[in-house]
Amino acid sequence: MQAEVSIDEALLRRIADRSHGQYFRATDHAGLVKIYEEIDKLERTSLEEDRFTEYRQLYGRFAAAAMALVLAAFALRGSVLRRLP
């Protein structure tokens, strides 16, 4: 299904000329294939980027909870909750 589209091609061409770009318009599948072939021929630019990763150490909370449980076990060992012989 094709939809009728009204665009200002002259304006789009002027924008492409002023920005040192190219204007492409495909009206059918074959035209779109030709446009993609033309775009594939254009110069490719390689990009270099620096990526930084910030790590957050979350083990401290678990270690503190584990130490609290160990201390609670030692404290309760001498209280009412001690083991029977």
FENKA-V350545 format. One line per field, one symbol per residue. ss: DSSP state (H for helix, E for strand, - for the rest). psi: psi as a letter, one per 30 degrees, with the letter a starting at -180 (. if undefined). burial: I if it has 24 or more other ideal C-beta (glycine too) atoms within 12 Angstrom, else O. Layout:
BEGIN
ss=???
psi=???
burial=???
END
This chain:
BEGIN
ss=--------HHHHHHHHHH----------HHHHHHHHHHHHH-----------------HHHHHHHHHHHHHHHHHHH--------
psi=kkkkkjlieeeeeeeeeeghakkkkkfleeeeeeeeeeefflkkkkkkkkkkkkkkjgfeeeeeeeeeeeeeeeefegafglkk.
burial=OOOOOOOOOOOOOOOOOOOOOOOOOOOOOOOOOOOOOOOOOOOOOOOOOOOOOOOOOOOOOOOOOOOOOOOOOOOOOOOOOOOOO
END
